[in-house]
Amino acid sequence: MAILPIYNCFHPVLRQKTEEVTNIDGEIKKLVDDMFQTMYGTGNGVGLAANQVGISRSIFIVDLSASGDENEKNPLILINPKIEYYSDEVVEDLEGCLSIPQLYEKIPRSKSILVSFYDLKEKEHKLEAEDFLARVIQHEFDHLQGILFFDRLNIIKKALIKSKLKKIEAGEILADYPMILPDGTLIEPELEKK
Ligand code: NI
C-alpha cells in the first residue's frame, strides 16, 4: 500500500467526468487499498474519490470513522455508483474537501438518498443513507462528475471566497499532506508542520 498525493481542486483531472469501471482487477484493488491508506493518512478525511488521487475512474471510498479508533473503522467502497433517489428535503451543513485545503462552507444537500454501487467482489448493493453519510456520498459522487462543493454555492458566496480560491489555486494555501498542484508540481509538507 502507498500513500498517494492528493490532487488540488484546480488540477484538470478534478474537472473531468470519471470513466466507469468495467473489470475489477488487481489494479483496481490496489488503487482502493492505496486510497484508504491515503485517506486515513490525512487524519481527517471521511471520503475520497479516485480522481482526487489522479485516477479518473468511477470509484470512491467513505469511512465516517476515518479519523477515529482503528477498531471502529467502517470502510465503504462504491464502484460505479448511481444515486437513484434524492429526497426533496434539503439540509445545509459545513463541508470541506481534501482537494480544497482550508475551505469550509455550508452546502445544501438532500437529507436522504438511495445509492446503488458495486463492491470489490462485483456484488451490487443498494444503500439508503441519510444525514452525514448521505452528505458525504453526494459530495464524493459529485467528484466523479467533475463537480466541486463550491460549485453549489450561490453567486454571492462564490464571490466572497474568490480570493481564497485564487490562493488555493496558486498553492499559497497548502494542506499538511502531499498535494499535486494544478501545474503538476508535487508539494510535500515539511515534517515539523505535521
Ligand atoms: Ni472532496
Residues whose N, C-alpha, C, O or C-beta is under 5 A from the ligand:
A	BS01	NI	G96 C97 L98
